[in-house]
Amino acid sequence: MLTRLCSLVCGHSGVSTRVIDALAGALRTSFAFAVPELGSVDASGDLVPPAHVVKALRGFGFAYHTGARLAADVALTRAEPGPLALGGRGAVALVNGTSVTSAVAVLTLAKLRRGVVTAIHLTGVLTDLLGRTQDVLSAPLLKAFGYPRH
């Protein structure tokens, strides 16, 4: 929902500041939305996950508070923001869009970056274990791997 919040604060959705403040407030607490792992994607974007978020913000369905799965209204009350009265434009603005896909893309990029760093470190360790010889820079080996001649 952080990606949805970033989109909403741009002001193009026409959502009220009350909705933005409520979402930001919920993200600052130990309250977490209970969202199914699988959802749907269509022309309007990712519909199922944000619909569960809106449902939880309104105090329906389930949510987590300090790691415990609770009724959403109980979790919201314990986290202090309390249920949000959402309707019309506010609810649609929170549901409509591609926030989930954007968030998954960002998380995937972060994993990819960690993988590249790990590969670099492992390459260094392997080079150290194999004795750090200059043989890996031999012209025939570089040519075999397609590196241009220096």
Secondary structure by P-SEA (a helix, b strand, c coil): caaaaaaaaaccccccaaaaaaaaaaaaccccccccccccccccccccaaaaaaaaaacccbbbcccccccaaaaaaaacccccccccaaaaaaccccaaaaaaaaaaaaaaaaaaaaaaaaaaaaaaaaccccccccaaaaaaaccccc
